Amino acid sequence: MRTEQHYVANSGWLRAAVLGANDGILSTSSLILGVAAANPHKPGLIIAGLAGLVAGALSMASGEYVSVSSQSDSAKADLRRERAELRDDPAAEHRELAAIYIGRGLEPDLARQVADQLMAKDALGAHARDELGITDETRARPIQAALASAASFSVGAALPLAAVLFVPTTLISAAVAVGSLLLLGGLGAVGAWAGGAPIWRGAQRVLVLGAVAMAVTAGVGALVGHAV
């Protein structure tokens, strides 16, 4: 039997991982370029990059955990309410489920039969899936999302930081900018491919936004460096 690959099954962790890596590369490279424009001193750039990596990873993890936890809490509240409604008025819930299937194109008699069979097997699961849109694939997982964000941010941030460590001081800005843009473009392409979207569009979007962010940050650093 052929097994189909559905992109939605990876949407939760993939979104967190891609966002984390993208933010790690972009924020750390922008930070390094801003500091380098003000004062291209290698030890200071290393400290700035390390501080950005640690702070960013913790921020991404906590932010993702809070965001996905809120989503999870909402889903749990909906399920509790649905469970109570099934207990108090199962007939009304049966009519509601049958109406959903009728709205999707089933004949009324067939819709009622489908509702009968699904509710006999797993009433809450049927309502969670077809009324609330909650499935195992789309269920919120806060810890998984937080760990994926922190890990991917750290990996992304380590790449421009490596350029600072191993590239001569005079070439740091160019190496960080070019290398980061290439990584961002590749990451955008991979994210688009994994999500079933056009690859070039995903890469182009990340490249343009990344270039603007780095240019603005470097400009601010240069202005501050000349002012102080």
C-alpha positions in Angstrom: 0.0 0.0 0.0 1.4 3.4 -1.0 2.0 5.8 1.9 1.3 9.5 1.1 3.5 12.3 2.5 1.5 15.1 3.9 3.3 18.4 4.6 0.9 19.4 7.5 2.3 16.5 9.6 5.5 18.4 9.9 4.1 21.9 10.2 4.5 22.4 13.9 8.1 21.4 14.5 9.2 22.4 11.0 7.9 25.9 11.5 9.7 26.3 14.8 13.0 24.8 13.5 13.1 27.0 10.4 12.1 30.1 12.2 14.8 29.4 14.9 17.6 28.8 12.4 16.6 31.8 10.3 16.5 34.1 13.3 19.8 32.7 14.6 21.6 33.5 11.4 19.9 36.8 10.7 20.0 38.3 14.2 23.6 37.2 15.0 25.0 38.2 11.7 23.2 41.6 11.9 24.5 42.1 15.5 28.1 41.2 14.4 27.9 43.6 11.4 26.5 46.4 13.5 29.2 46.0 16.1 31.9 45.6 13.4 30.7 48.8 11.7 31.2 50.7 14.9 34.4 49.0 16.1 35.9 46.1 14.1 37.7 44.6 17.1 37.7 40.8 17.0 37.4 40.0 20.7 34.4 42.4 20.9 32.8 40.7 17.9 33.2 37.3 19.5 31.7 38.5 22.8 28.8 40.1 20.9 28.2 36.9 18.8 28.3 34.6 21.9 26.0 36.9 23.9 23.6 37.0 20.9 23.6 33.3 20.6 22.8 32.5 24.2 20.3 35.3 24.7 18.6 34.6 21.4 18.3 30.8 22.0 16.7 31.3 25.4 14.4 34.0 24.1 13.3 31.8 21.2 12.7 28.9 23.5 10.7 30.8 26.0 8.7 32.7 23.4 7.8 29.6 21.5 6.9 27.7 24.6 4.5 30.5 25.8 3.0 30.8 22.3 2.4 27.1 21.7 1.3 26.6 25.3 -1.4 29.2 24.8 -2.5 27.4 21.7 -2.5 24.1 23.6 -4.5 25.6 26.5 -7.1 26.8 24.0 -7.4 23.4 22.4 -7.7 21.7 25.8 -10.5 24.1 26.8 -12.3 23.4 23.6 -12.0 19.6 24.2 -13.3 19.9 27.8 -16.3 21.9 26.6 -17.0 19.4 23.8 -16.7 16.5 26.3 -19.3 18.1 28.6 -21.6 18.7 25.6 -21.3 15.1 24.6 -22.2 14.0 28.1 -25.1 16.4 28.6 -26.7 16.3 25.1 -25.4 13.6 22.8 -28.3 13.9 20.4 -27.6 17.6 19.7 -24.0 16.8 19.2 -25.0 14.0 16.8 -27.1 16.5 14.8 -24.2 19.0 14.8 -21.8 16.4 13.4 -24.2 15.2 10.8 -24.8 18.8 9.7 -21.1 19.3 9.2 -21.0 16.3 6.9 -24.1 17.5 5.0 -22.3 20.9 4.6 -19.4 19.0 3.1 -21.6 17.4 0.5 -23.0 14.1 1.9 -26.6 13.2 1.6 -28.5 13.7 4.9 -29.1 10.0 5.4 -25.5 9.1 4.7 -24.3 12.0 6.9 -26.3 10.7 9.8 -25.0 7.2 9.3 -21.4 8.4 9.2 -22.0 10.4 12.4 -23.6 7.3 14.0 -20.5 5.2 13.3 -17.9 7.7 14.1 -19.5 8.7 17.4 -20.0 5.0 18.3 -16.2 4.5 17.9 -14.8 7.8 19.3 -17.3 10.6 19.7 -14.8 13.1 21.2 -12.3 12.3 18.5 -14.8 12.8 15.7 -15.9 16.2 17.1 -12.3 17.3 17.8 -11.3 16.5 14.2 -14.4 17.6 12.2 -15.8 20.3 14.4 -12.7 21.8 16.0 -10.0 20.9 13.5 -7.8 19.3 16.2 -5.8 16.2 15.1 -2.7 14.4 16.4 -0.7 15.9 13.5 -1.7 19.5 14.3 -1.8 19.2 18.1 0.3 21.8 19.8 3.4 20.5 21.5 5.0 23.3 23.5 8.2 21.5 24.8 9.0 20.1 21.4 8.5 23.5 19.8 10.7 25.2 22.4 13.5 22.8 22.1 13.4 22.9 18.3 13.5 26.7 18.4 16.4 26.9 20.8 18.5 24.2 19.1 17.9 25.6 15.6 18.6 29.1 16.7 21.9 28.0 18.3 22.9 26.2 15.1 22.0 29.2 13.0 23.8 31.7 15.2 26.9 29.5 15.4 27.5 29.9 11.6 28.2 33.7 11.4 30.0 33.4 14.7 32.3 30.8 13.1 33.2 33.4 10.5 34.3 35.8 13.2 36.5 33.1 14.8 38.2 31.8 11.6 38.3 34.7 9.1 40.9 37.6 9.3 39.6 40.7 10.9 39.6 42.7 7.7 37.3 40.2 6.0 34.9 39.5 8.8 32.1 41.9 7.7 32.2 40.6 4.1 32.4 37.0 5.1 29.5 37.3 7.6 27.3 39.2 5.2 27.9 36.9 2.1 27.9 33.7 4.1 24.8 34.6 6.0 22.9 35.5 2.9 23.8 32.3 1.2 22.7 30.3 4.3 19.5 32.3 4.5 18.7 31.7 0.9 19.4 28.0 1.3 17.3 27.8 4.5 14.4 29.6 2.8 14.6 27.1 -0.2 14.7 24.1 2.2 11.8 25.4 4.2 9.7 26.1 1.1 10.5 22.6 -0.3 9.6 20.9 2.9 6.4 22.8 3.1 5.5 22.1 -0.6 5.8 25.8 -1.6 7.8 27.2 -4.6 11.5 27.0 -3.7 12.7 30.2 -5.4 10.0 32.3 -3.8 10.9 31.1 -0.4 14.6 31.7 -0.9 14.0 35.2 -2.5 11.8 36.3 0.4 14.4 35.4 3.0 17.3 36.9 1.0 15.6 40.3 0.5 14.5 40.6 4.1 17.9 39.4 5.4 19.8 41.8 3.3 17.7 44.8 4.4 18.0 43.8 8.1 21.8 43.5 7.9 22.2 46.7 5.9 20.1 48.7 8.4 21.9 47.2 11.4 25.3 47.9 9.9 24.2 51.5 9.1 23.1 52.1 12.7 26.4 50.7 13.9 28.4 52.9 11.6 26.5 56.0 12.7 26.9 55.2 16.4 30.6 54.4 15.9 31.2 57.8 14.3 29.2 59.6 17.0 31.0 58.1 20.0 
